[in-house]
Amino acid sequence: MSDLVLEIKEMIISGLNLEDISVNDIDENAPLFGEGLGLDSVDALELGLLIQKKYGIVINSKTQNVKEIFANITNLAEFISKK
C-alpha cells in the first residue's frame, strides 16, 4: 500500500469520524459511496474540504471527472499525486 493511499484512508477515517473502521478495513478499489464504504453526499463535501486543506487541491462539482475521481481511494490518490 502506498504512503498516499494510507494517508487518504487515515484522513477519511479521522476526518469523517468513522470510528469503527481501520485502514485495513478499507479496500482502496472499493467504491467510496453506496455499496462500498457507504459515504454520502455530505461526506463527499467534507472529504473535498479535507483534501483542499491538506493538499491545496480543489475538487468540486466543476472539476472534470469528479465522479471518477471520487469513485475509490485508488483514483483519488492518482488524482492527488498528479496535482
Salt bridges, closest charged atoms under 4 A:
GLU28 OE1 - LYS9 NZ 2.88
GLU78 OE2 - LYS82 NZ 3.56
